[in-house]
Amino acid sequence: MSNEEESALISSGKLHFLEDVPQALQAEVARREIPLKTVMTWKKDTVVEFDKIAGESVEVLIGDQLIARGEVVVVNERFGVRISEITHPSEKPGNIKK
Protein backbone atom coordinates (compact mmCIF):
# COMPACT_ATOMS: atom_id res chain seq x y z
CA MET A 1 0.00 0.00 0.00
CA SER A 2 1.41 3.39 -1.01
CA ASN A 3 1.58 6.43 1.27
CA GLU A 4 -1.20 8.06 -0.78
CA GLU A 5 -3.42 4.99 -0.33
CA GLU A 6 -2.71 4.95 3.41
CA SER A 7 -3.51 8.66 3.69
CA ALA A 8 -6.75 8.19 1.74
CA LEU A 9 -7.78 5.31 4.00
CA ILE A 10 -7.06 7.36 7.13
CA SER A 11 -8.84 10.43 5.71
CA SER A 12 -11.90 8.41 4.73
CA GLY A 13 -12.60 7.56 8.37
CA LYS A 14 -12.62 3.82 7.68
CA LEU A 15 -10.07 3.28 10.45
CA HIS A 16 -12.10 5.22 13.04
CA PHE A 17 -12.77 2.00 14.99
CA LEU A 18 -9.04 1.64 15.71
CA GLU A 19 -8.75 4.94 17.60
CA ASP A 20 -9.51 3.38 21.00
CA VAL A 21 -7.18 0.38 20.69
CA PRO A 22 -4.64 0.68 23.54
CA GLN A 23 -0.99 0.94 22.51
CA ALA A 24 2.12 0.38 24.65
CA LEU A 25 3.92 3.72 24.60
CA GLN A 26 7.61 4.00 25.51
CA ALA A 27 9.88 6.98 26.05
CA GLU A 28 13.46 5.98 25.37
CA VAL A 29 16.12 8.12 26.98
CA ALA A 30 19.14 6.42 25.38
CA ARG A 31 20.30 3.12 23.96
CA ARG A 32 23.66 1.40 24.12
CA GLU A 33 25.06 -2.02 23.28
CA ILE A 34 27.37 -3.60 25.84
CA PRO A 35 28.77 -7.10 26.27
CA LEU A 36 26.85 -9.45 28.54
CA LYS A 37 30.06 -10.02 30.54
CA THR A 38 29.92 -6.33 31.50
CA VAL A 39 26.29 -6.61 32.61
CA MET A 40 27.22 -9.63 34.72
CA THR A 41 29.66 -7.48 36.73
CA TRP A 42 26.98 -4.97 37.75
CA LYS A 43 26.04 -4.61 41.37
CA LYS A 44 23.92 -2.18 43.37
CA ASP A 45 24.89 1.46 42.69
CA THR A 46 26.61 0.66 39.36
CA VAL A 47 26.25 3.63 37.00
CA VAL A 48 25.74 2.91 33.30
CA GLU A 49 26.80 5.82 31.08
CA PHE A 50 25.31 6.74 27.72
CA ASP A 51 26.49 9.02 24.91
CA LYS A 52 23.35 11.16 25.05
CA ILE A 53 23.77 14.53 26.73
CA ALA A 54 21.39 15.50 29.54
CA GLY A 55 18.63 17.68 28.13
CA GLU A 56 18.64 16.12 24.65
CA SER A 57 15.30 14.99 23.30
CA VAL A 58 13.96 11.54 24.10
CA GLU A 59 12.32 9.25 21.56
CA VAL A 60 8.69 8.22 21.91
CA LEU A 61 7.86 4.82 20.45
CA ILE A 62 4.89 2.53 19.97
CA GLY A 63 6.42 -0.92 19.78
CA ASP A 64 9.66 -0.38 17.88
CA GLN A 65 8.19 2.41 15.74
CA LEU A 66 9.47 5.92 16.43
CA ILE A 67 6.46 8.26 16.46
CA ALA A 68 7.71 11.42 18.18
CA ARG A 69 10.49 13.19 20.03
CA GLY A 70 10.22 15.36 23.10
CA GLU A 71 11.72 16.58 26.35
CA VAL A 72 11.41 14.96 29.75
CA VAL A 73 9.26 16.94 32.19
CA VAL A 74 8.04 16.35 35.73
CA VAL A 75 4.31 16.67 36.41
CA ASN A 76 3.10 16.16 39.99
CA GLU A 77 6.30 14.26 40.83
CA ARG A 78 5.88 11.92 37.84
CA PHE A 79 7.86 11.84 34.63
CA GLY A 80 6.27 12.93 31.38
CA VAL A 81 7.35 13.89 27.87
CA ARG A 82 6.49 17.21 26.21
CA ILE A 83 6.19 16.37 22.51
CA SER A 84 8.34 18.62 20.34
CA GLU A 85 8.22 16.72 17.04
CA ILE A 86 5.89 14.20 15.38
CA THR A 87 8.07 11.98 13.21
CA HIS A 88 5.43 10.67 10.79
CA PRO A 89 3.46 13.65 9.42
CA SER A 90 0.79 11.45 7.80
CA GLU A 91 -0.02 9.99 11.21
CA LYS A 92 -0.32 13.25 13.17
CA PRO A 93 -3.56 13.17 15.18
CA GLY A 94 -4.66 16.41 13.50
CA ASN A 95 -4.46 14.75 10.07
CA ILE A 96 -6.81 11.89 10.97
CA LYS A 97 -10.34 12.96 10.06
CA LYS A 98 -13.34 11.45 11.84
C-alpha positions in Angstrom: 0.0 0.0 0.0 1.4 3.4 -1.0 1.6 6.4 1.3 -1.2 8.1 -0.8 -3.4 5.0 -0.3 -2.7 4.9 3.4 -3.5 8.7 3.7 -6.7 8.2 1.7 -7.8 5.3 4.0 -7.1 7.4 7.1 -8.8 10.4 5.7 -11.9 8.4 4.7 -12.6 7.6 8.4 -12.6 3.8 7.7 -10.1 3.3 10.5 -12.1 5.2 13.0 -12.8 2.0 15.0 -9.0 1.6 15.7 -8.8 4.9 17.6 -9.5 3.4 21.0 -7.2 0.4 20.7 -4.6 0.7 23.5 -1.0 0.9 22.5 2.1 0.4 24.7 3.9 3.7 24.6 7.6 4.0 25.5 9.9 7.0 26.0 13.5 6.0 25.4 16.1 8.1 27.0 19.1 6.4 25.4 20.3 3.1 24.0 23.7 1.4 24.1 25.1 -2.0 23.3 27.4 -3.6 25.8 28.8 -7.1 26.3 26.9 -9.5 28.5 30.1 -10.0 30.5 29.9 -6.3 31.5 26.3 -6.6 32.6 27.2 -9.6 34.7 29.7 -7.5 36.7 27.0 -5.0 37.8 26.0 -4.6 41.4 23.9 -2.2 43.4 24.9 1.5 42.7 26.6 0.7 39.4 26.3 3.6 37.0 25.7 2.9 33.3 26.8 5.8 31.1 25.3 6.7 27.7 26.5 9.0 24.9 23.3 11.2 25.0 23.8 14.5 26.7 21.4 15.5 29.5 18.6 17.7 28.1 18.6 16.1 24.7 15.3 15.0 23.3 14.0 11.5 24.1 12.3 9.2 21.6 8.7 8.2 21.9 7.9 4.8 20.4 4.9 2.5 20.0 6.4 -0.9 19.8 9.7 -0.4 17.9 8.2 2.4 15.7 9.5 5.9 16.4 6.5 8.3 16.5 7.7 11.4 18.2 10.5 13.2 20.0 10.2 15.4 23.1 11.7 16.6 26.3 11.4 15.0 29.7 9.3 16.9 32.2 8.0 16.3 35.7 4.3 16.7 36.4 3.1 16.2 40.0 6.3 14.3 40.8 5.9 11.9 37.8 7.9 11.8 34.6 6.3 12.9 31.4 7.4 13.9 27.9 6.5 17.2 26.2 6.2 16.4 22.5 8.3 18.6 20.3 8.2 16.7 17.0 5.9 14.2 15.4 8.1 12.0 13.2 5.4 10.7 10.8 3.5 13.7 9.4 0.8 11.4 7.8 0.0 10.0 11.2 -0.3 13.3 13.2 -3.6 13.2 15.2 -4.7 16.4 13.5 -4.5 14.8 10.1 -6.8 11.9 11.0 -10.3 13.0 10.1 -13.3 11.5 11.8 
